[in-house]
Amino acid sequence: MREVAVIAYAQTPMTRDAGAQNEVELIMQVVHQALDEVKLNQTDIDFTCSGSCDYLQGVTFAFVDGLNAVSSVPPINESHVEMDAAWALYESWLKIQMEEADVALVYGFGKSSPGELRSIMTLQLDPYYLAPLWPDSVSLAALQAKAMIDNKMITEESMAKVVKRSRKNAKSNPNSQLSGDFSIGDLLSEPIFVSPLRKHDCSPITDGASAIILATKEKALSLCRNPAFITSIDHRVETAQFGYRNLTSSPSIQKSSEVINLSDYSIDAAELHAPFSHQELLLIKELQLNEEVSINKSGGVLAGNIMMSAGLDRIGSMFNLIKSGKVRTGLAHATSGPCLQQNMLIIMESKNE
């Protein structure tokens, strides 16, 4: 296996509404910033891969417009996934493993403000049995939260503690959308949004884009002072039929944990892609993370959720922690689909002594 590392990461400020800025303008910001960080040009990139959702723009093959943000003439080696850009990173990692590339650019973007995101995401569901019922993403998450509460796995207070920690950690993240100091009492006094969820239990509508650059070990060490090496990576998917799923557990997380030998690592910090507060608690349980592991130092997606890039941001946030020397070994998690249906786990490490 070739050693592959993250060497650069850029993210736009996460905002509720990017206004007149279109997707290409958002992407250009982060692509140029990531390239400048390691002093590369687009011609130095062997493979480019993006992650987005055409439903957000309402146009078939809308992701093609995003290529206007990179130099695609003359033609470049490029691909796209209709998923969170964390899966674009996985495809790029595979390209490097197959020796078809040494340096790869990955970007993800989403402008969620123009439509009603919770209803748009219903289009991800089974088109015959579930989508016609039009259950929105928040209502499905509420079913999961209620099941966890009924099973005495969590309480509304423990969910509020997740939000409190997220907002507090986000104060140190200059790109965060929501941050500040809140008391548990104040959070629990807010009205119910979709029972048992309050609005603060749900990740906010966010516009933005993110980019990451991957490279082989030789390239990484020559371009970055402290790259974050991808030691292990795995992703799994659970059935799309809710009737066959136990929403209070995650077999895909459990299996991926075994595959990457998570128990063999001493994890300093974890960046978990949990769009809802109760899902962070479920992830901590399934990953068996102890209290010594710092969770979502960036604030996580409850502090800002760029749809189709939030998973990539967890990887980027872990890179920032490793690059700064604050973390030596970290875990990044990405999810896609309703109620943590698809999951990816990535172990990232510093090789510096």
VMD Tcl script that draws the C-alpha trace (Angstrom):
set ca {
  {0.00 0.00 0.00}
  {1.25 3.49 -0.82}
  {1.36 5.94 2.06}
  {-1.03 8.84 1.41}
  {-1.41 12.04 3.39}
  {-3.55 15.15 3.57}
  {-1.27 18.13 2.91}
  {-3.68 21.06 2.58}
  {-7.22 22.02 3.58}
  {-9.36 25.07 2.96}
  {-12.93 25.97 3.88}
  {-15.11 28.98 3.17}
  {-16.70 30.77 6.12}
  {-19.90 28.85 6.85}
  {-22.92 31.13 6.41}
  {-26.69 30.73 6.44}
  {-26.97 32.38 3.04}
  {-24.10 33.10 0.65}
  {-26.32 35.54 -1.22}
  {-25.31 36.26 -4.80}
  {-22.21 34.05 -4.60}
  {-22.72 31.01 -6.81}
  {-21.19 27.56 -6.42}
  {-18.28 28.26 -8.76}
  {-17.26 31.33 -6.78}
  {-17.41 29.38 -3.53}
  {-15.28 26.56 -4.96}
  {-12.69 28.94 -6.42}
  {-11.98 30.38 -2.97}
  {-11.04 27.06 -1.43}
  {-9.28 25.53 -4.43}
  {-6.95 28.53 -4.76}
  {-6.37 28.67 -1.00}
  {-5.49 24.96 -0.80}
  {-3.14 25.15 -3.78}
  {-1.45 28.27 -2.44}
  {-0.96 26.61 0.96}
  {1.43 24.06 -0.58}
  {2.61 26.27 -3.47}
  {1.13 24.11 -6.22}
  {-0.57 24.97 -9.50}
  {-3.51 23.20 -11.09}
  {-1.07 21.63 -13.57}
  {0.60 19.86 -10.62}
  {-2.65 18.00 -9.84}
  {-2.85 14.47 -11.28}
  {-6.47 13.79 -10.36}
  {-9.42 15.97 -9.35}
  {-12.57 14.64 -7.69}
  {-15.62 16.46 -6.31}
  {-18.64 15.67 -4.18}
  {-21.99 17.45 -4.42}
  {-25.74 16.99 -4.88}
  {-27.50 18.00 -8.08}
  {-30.79 18.18 -6.16}
  {-29.56 21.31 -4.37}
  {-29.28 23.18 -7.65}
  {-32.20 21.41 -9.31}
  {-30.28 20.85 -12.53}
  {-29.07 17.59 -14.07}
  {-25.27 17.29 -14.04}
  {-25.05 20.55 -12.08}
  {-21.67 19.44 -10.73}
  {-20.15 20.05 -14.18}
  {-20.50 23.81 -13.61}
  {-18.19 23.44 -10.63}
  {-15.34 22.54 -12.96}
  {-15.29 26.17 -14.03}
  {-13.52 26.78 -10.71}
  {-10.51 24.69 -11.79}
  {-8.44 24.77 -14.94}
  {-10.11 22.02 -16.97}
  {-8.76 23.13 -20.36}
  {-6.79 21.31 -21.62}
  {-8.80 18.31 -20.31}
  {-7.91 17.02 -16.85}
  {-8.27 13.64 -15.15}
  {-11.48 14.27 -13.22}
  {-14.34 12.47 -11.49}
  {-17.37 13.18 -9.29}
  {-19.45 11.44 -6.62}
  {-23.07 12.28 -5.87}
  {-22.25 12.01 -2.18}
  {-20.43 13.86 0.53}
  {-16.97 14.80 -0.70}
  {-15.44 12.45 1.87}
  {-16.27 9.74 -0.67}
  {-14.55 11.81 -3.36}
  {-11.50 11.71 -1.10}
  {-11.84 7.92 -0.92}
  {-11.90 7.68 -4.71}
  {-8.84 9.93 -4.89}
  {-7.06 7.76 -2.30}
  {-7.78 4.73 -4.50}
  {-6.38 6.51 -7.58}
  {-3.15 7.14 -5.70}
  {-3.05 3.53 -4.50}
  {-3.37 2.36 -8.12}
  {-0.43 4.61 -9.03}
  {-2.59 6.63 -11.42}
  {-1.85 9.80 -9.44}
  {0.64 11.19 -6.93}
  {-1.24 14.39 -6.05}
  {-5.03 14.74 -5.94}
  {-7.40 17.65 -5.40}
  {-10.71 16.95 -3.66}
  {-13.48 19.48 -3.20}
  {-17.08 19.53 -2.05}
  {-19.73 22.21 -2.16}
  {-23.32 22.91 -1.30}
  {-25.59 25.90 -1.40}
  {-28.59 24.83 0.66}
  {-30.22 28.22 1.27}
  {-32.35 28.46 -1.93}
  {-34.63 25.51 -1.06}
  {-36.05 23.55 1.87}
  {-33.20 21.15 2.55}
  {-35.10 18.79 4.86}
  {-37.59 18.07 2.06}
  {-35.04 17.97 -0.75}
  {-33.09 15.23 1.01}
  {-36.20 13.02 0.86}
  {-35.18 12.36 -2.74}
  {-32.35 10.19 -1.37}
  {-34.88 7.66 -0.14}
  {-36.16 4.55 -1.90}
  {-38.20 5.92 -4.83}
  {-40.91 3.25 -4.63}
  {-41.66 2.72 -0.94}
  {-40.35 5.71 1.02}
  {-40.00 8.81 -1.14}
  {-43.75 8.90 -2.06}
  {-44.51 9.22 1.68}
  {-42.18 12.26 1.73}
  {-40.72 11.83 5.22}
  {-38.27 14.70 5.66}
  {-34.74 14.28 7.06}
  {-35.50 16.02 10.38}
  {-38.55 13.85 11.05}
  {-36.57 10.68 10.33}
  {-33.83 11.83 12.70}
  {-36.50 12.56 15.31}
  {-37.71 8.95 15.05}
  {-34.16 7.81 15.74}
  {-33.77 10.18 18.70}
  {-37.10 9.04 20.17}
  {-36.09 5.39 19.87}
  {-32.83 6.12 21.69}
  {-34.64 8.01 24.45}
  {-37.23 5.25 24.83}
  {-34.39 2.72 25.16}
  {-32.86 4.93 27.88}
  {-29.67 5.34 25.86}
  {-29.82 9.13 25.97}
  {-31.79 11.97 27.52}
  {-32.74 15.43 26.31}
  {-30.19 16.76 28.80}
  {-27.37 14.66 27.30}
  {-28.34 15.94 23.85}
  {-28.16 19.51 25.17}
  {-24.69 18.81 26.55}
  {-23.56 17.87 23.03}
  {-24.87 21.18 21.69}
  {-23.26 23.13 24.52}
  {-19.86 21.55 23.81}
  {-20.23 22.10 20.08}
  {-20.99 25.81 20.40}
  {-18.18 26.29 22.92}
  {-15.59 24.49 20.75}
  {-16.75 26.44 17.69}
  {-15.59 29.68 19.30}
  {-12.05 28.76 18.25}
  {-13.12 28.00 14.67}
  {-13.08 31.22 12.59}
  {-15.28 29.61 9.92}
  {-18.02 28.43 12.28}
  {-21.60 29.52 11.74}
  {-22.90 29.01 15.29}
  {-20.79 29.44 18.41}
  {-20.96 30.80 21.95}
  {-21.48 29.87 25.56}
  {-24.86 28.38 26.48}
  {-26.23 26.79 29.63}
  {-28.06 23.47 29.65}
  {-31.08 25.19 31.19}
  {-31.28 27.78 28.42}
  {-31.00 25.11 25.73}
  {-33.70 22.93 27.28}
  {-36.01 25.91 27.65}
  {-36.15 26.34 23.86}
  {-39.33 25.03 22.19}
  {-39.57 21.60 20.61}
  {-39.09 21.69 16.83}
  {-39.86 18.10 15.77}
  {-40.29 15.99 18.91}
  {-37.99 15.29 20.65}
  {-35.62 17.55 18.69}
  {-35.17 21.26 19.28}
  {-33.72 23.44 16.55}
  {-30.32 23.48 18.23}
  {-30.27 19.66 18.04}
  {-30.25 19.98 14.24}
  {-27.31 21.15 12.14}
  {-27.97 24.55 10.55}
  {-28.64 25.34 6.90}
  {-25.22 26.31 5.53}
  {-23.73 27.53 2.27}
  {-20.07 26.94 1.47}
  {-17.32 24.80 -0.04}
  {-14.19 22.94 1.08}
  {-11.08 21.50 -0.57}
  {-8.36 19.04 0.40}
  {-5.14 18.03 -1.33}
  {-3.80 14.49 -1.01}
  {-0.31 13.33 -1.89}
  {2.01 10.35 -1.70}
  {4.48 10.22 1.20}
  {7.40 11.54 -0.87}
  {5.37 14.45 -2.25}
  {3.70 15.13 1.11}
  {6.93 15.46 3.06}
  {8.37 17.82 0.45}
  {5.28 20.07 0.40}
  {3.95 20.08 4.00}
  {5.72 20.53 7.32}
  {3.49 18.06 9.18}
  {1.16 16.13 6.86}
  {-1.63 13.94 8.23}
  {-1.13 10.40 6.95}
  {-4.18 8.24 6.28}
  {-3.22 5.10 8.19}
  {-6.50 3.25 7.66}
  {-9.79 3.92 5.89}
  {-13.04 2.01 5.42}
  {-16.68 2.70 4.60}
  {-19.87 0.65 4.85}
  {-23.54 1.08 3.98}
  {-26.70 -0.13 5.69}
  {-30.00 -1.01 4.04}
  {-32.15 1.78 2.63}
  {-35.27 0.13 4.08}
  {-35.96 1.58 7.53}
  {-38.06 -1.41 8.51}
  {-34.95 -3.58 8.44}
  {-32.80 -1.21 10.50}
  {-32.41 -0.82 14.23}
  {-31.93 2.93 14.43}
  {-30.41 2.70 17.91}
  {-27.29 0.87 16.67}
  {-24.96 0.97 13.67}
  {-23.62 -2.33 12.31}
  {-21.75 -0.43 9.59}
  {-19.81 1.57 12.19}
  {-19.08 -1.58 14.18}
  {-17.79 -3.41 11.09}
  {-15.64 -0.50 9.92}
  {-14.17 -0.18 13.42}
  {-13.07 -3.82 13.17}
  {-11.68 -3.44 9.65}
  {-9.50 -0.43 10.52}
  {-8.47 -2.03 13.85}
  {-9.66 1.03 15.75}
  {-9.08 -0.59 19.14}
  {-5.35 -0.88 18.35}
  {-4.90 2.89 18.16}
  {-4.56 5.43 20.93}
  {-6.94 8.09 19.63}
  {-6.32 11.64 20.86}
  {-9.29 13.30 19.14}
  {-12.24 12.51 16.91}
  {-14.14 14.59 14.38}
  {-17.59 13.04 14.07}
  {-20.05 13.86 11.29}
  {-23.25 13.96 13.36}
  {-25.94 16.18 11.77}
  {-28.08 15.80 14.91}
  {-27.03 15.91 18.57}
  {-28.28 12.41 19.42}
  {-26.27 10.96 16.52}
  {-23.04 12.18 18.10}
  {-23.96 10.24 21.23}
  {-24.69 7.13 19.14}
  {-21.35 7.44 17.33}
  {-19.42 7.81 20.58}
  {-21.11 4.66 21.89}
  {-20.55 2.57 18.74}
  {-16.94 3.72 18.40}
  {-16.35 3.08 22.11}
  {-14.61 6.42 22.57}
  {-13.67 7.17 26.15}
  {-13.81 10.53 27.92}
  {-10.13 11.19 27.23}
  {-10.83 11.57 23.49}
  {-11.55 15.17 22.45}
  {-14.74 15.23 20.38}
  {-15.33 17.75 17.58}
  {-12.81 20.40 18.58}
  {-13.92 22.31 15.47}
  {-17.51 22.44 16.73}
  {-18.65 19.75 14.31}
  {-21.61 20.03 11.98}
  {-23.89 21.44 14.68}
  {-21.77 24.59 14.32}
  {-21.97 24.63 10.52}
  {-23.07 22.03 7.98}
  {-21.98 22.47 4.36}
  {-24.19 19.85 2.75}
  {-22.09 17.39 0.69}
  {-18.87 18.70 2.24}
  {-19.41 18.31 5.99}
  {-17.80 14.85 6.00}
  {-14.78 16.17 4.11}
  {-14.59 18.96 6.70}
  {-14.22 16.40 9.46}
  {-11.13 15.07 7.67}
  {-9.88 18.61 7.08}
  {-10.48 19.60 10.70}
  {-8.49 16.59 11.88}
  {-5.69 17.57 9.47}
  {-5.61 21.03 11.07}
  {-5.23 19.49 14.53}
  {-2.45 17.18 13.40}
  {-0.64 19.84 11.38}
  {-0.64 22.19 14.37}
  {0.84 19.49 16.60}
  {-2.20 19.39 18.91}
  {-3.03 15.81 17.94}
  {-0.82 12.89 16.95}
  {-3.45 10.26 16.14}
  {-7.03 11.15 15.26}
  {-10.23 9.63 13.95}
  {-12.37 11.28 11.27}
  {-15.89 10.11 10.50}
  {-18.19 10.94 7.59}
  {-21.78 9.95 6.93}
  {-24.28 10.17 4.10}
  {-27.95 9.31 3.82}
  {-30.65 9.36 6.54}
  {-30.01 8.31 10.14}
  {-26.32 7.48 9.65}
  {-27.07 5.07 6.81}
  {-23.60 5.23 5.22}
  {-20.44 5.68 7.26}
  {-16.72 6.15 6.68}
  {-13.93 5.95 9.26}
  {-10.42 7.29 8.72}
  {-7.41 6.99 11.04}
  {-5.03 9.93 10.55}
  {-1.56 10.22 12.06}
  {1.47 12.44 12.20}
  {4.76 10.84 11.23}
  {6.86 13.54 12.87}
  {8.90 12.38 15.83}
}
mol new
graphics top color blue
foreach p $ca { graphics top sphere $p radius 0.5 }
foreach p [lrange $ca 0 end-1] q [lrange $ca 1 end] { graphics top cylinder $p $q radius 0.2 }
display resetview
